Amino acid sequence: MSGLFSLVACGSSCSKGFGVVVDVQPGCLTNPVVADVIVDVQPDGLQRRAGIADPAAFFANGHQIVVVPPDDATSVMVTVNARSDGGVTATSSVNVAIAGHTLLDATLTLAGCAAPPDQAMAPDDAATPPVDLGRDSATMSTPDLAMPSPDLSMPLLDLAMPPLDLTEPIWDLTEPLDLTSPPDMTRGPLVCLNNQIMVPAGSFMMGSNAIPKAIPIHKVTLSKFCLDVTEVTAGAFANCVQAGACAPPFQMDPVNCNYGQPQRTNYPMNCLDWFSAQAYCQWLGNDLPTEAQWEYAARYDDGRDYPWGNSAPAGQVCNDIPKGTCPVKSFPAGISKLGFYDLAANVGEWVHDCDGPYGPDPVTDPTGPDSCPMGVRITRGGGFSTMDLRTENRLTSVGINSPIGFRCARN
């Protein structure tokens, strides 16, 4: 469904496919626009209120409201304040009883039209159609005609959202009210997230004739892209798990695995396979970087052997086997030319590509082989136990390995 206005009020207690879909009908209003929406969830008794940035677009784009309540909700009341282009206002509510974790349908018809004070009020003889509760049982409250006129001075919420997908990151309104819109996951002009740096488009010579697996050196041309400044932390990954978009990792090594360790939330997420890393990136509308993107971010325009330059490691990296991983940003001396941390050591990083040899010909935006025999994929950067930390070095892995983490890219 397009043009959905959605309020996710369940925090980390979402159940997939559980929610209330309210279809709003114009009723007594002509050419209506929606001013704001109020959602009252029981038994918590808290109200969630949001303004509409483009009121006219609500009816043009589907006129449906989707509410995802907490798992323990017993009822949801949705109140809509609207007005016509002539200044007539209307306020109506529908109360839906929650019966099991199912998707409930309801219809709300705007009623109780009131003319502006300087106009004569036209009689309102239209009867309010009954609520259509669709597939599941629900109840409707009598429209509350005593509600005040909408407050159009409140902050507005951008309605330019994609269709609701409960597997995507949720907008949590259980915390104090925040009317900023969730990230737009649609692919438009490239806009980096707050924790990313944009890498300009360009060409570089990828590979090394001094490293057997990195032969041959070949020209690569890349479009601009965004890349995380740091490796994804264990705390950030925990947010994805709480949202239901990522699976909790299997802990192989309780000494070196950082997930679930309260004192290591700012350490890199590790001990996870390629698929878990990709799931996290896609949760945020990102992807794992390609191998070429990763190497270009590390070497950039001067072909350096290490992210910080051409000198061998001497205290610039987290590369102490007994100590294991380090908090991200612990080694500012190892920062790359573009400002990325920990591209060498700490944890190796999953990239998009399957394992395979380089070709000699120039390529543009390469993504690696089409298949991964035996599931073998490339990792870059090396970990706390890796000796060769050159930016050209290519390593491989299958499954879960404690020295391997990841960062995300946006294309």
Number of C-alpha atoms within 10 A of each C-alpha: 9 13 20 22 25 19 23 20 26 21 18 18 14 23 17 14 14 19 25 26 22 23 19 21 17 20 19 23 23 12 12 25 22 26 26 22 21 17 23 19 23 18 12 13 11 13 16 20 18 21 23 22 18 15 20 16 17 23 18 11 15 15 18 22 22 20 24 25 28 22 18 16 19 16 19 24 20 23 22 21 23 25 26 19 12 12 15 22 26 29 27 24 25 25 22 26 19 24 14 13 15 15 19 24 20 24 22 28 22 26 25 21 22 22 17 12 9 6 10 9 12 10 8 11 7 10 9 15 13 10 20 17 20 13 11 15 14 21 17 18 12 11 19 15 14 9 14 11 15 19 11 12 8 14 13 18 19 17 20 18 17 15 12 17 10 18 15 16 21 23 20 17 19 18 8 8 12 15 17 12 15 15 12 13 15 10 10 8 7 12 14 18 17 8 11 20 20 20 18 15 11 14 18 19 19 23 24 18 11 12 13 12 16 18 17 19 19 17 16 20 19 18 13 15 20 23 26 22 24 19 27 24 22 22 21 16 26 20 15 22 16 16 23 21 21 21 16 16 19 12 18 13 11 12 11 16 26 25 26 17 13 10 10 18 19 18 25 30 30 29 24 25 20 24 12 18 25 21 18 27 23 19 19 18 20 22 21 26 27 21 23 23 26 26 24 27 24 30 25 21 13 11 19 19 18 22 30 24 17 12 10 13 19 9 10 18 24 25 24 15 13 9 12 18 26 22 16 20 19 15 16 15 15 25 22 22 17 17 16 22 25 32 32 30 29 32 33 30 32 30 27 25 22 22 22 17 13 16 12 11 10 14 14 13 15 15 16 19 15 10 13 14 11 8 12 17 23 23 28 27 30 27 29 25 19 18 11 16 24 24 25 28 20 21 18 14 17 13 12 18 18 24 25 27 29 30 28 29 26 24 19
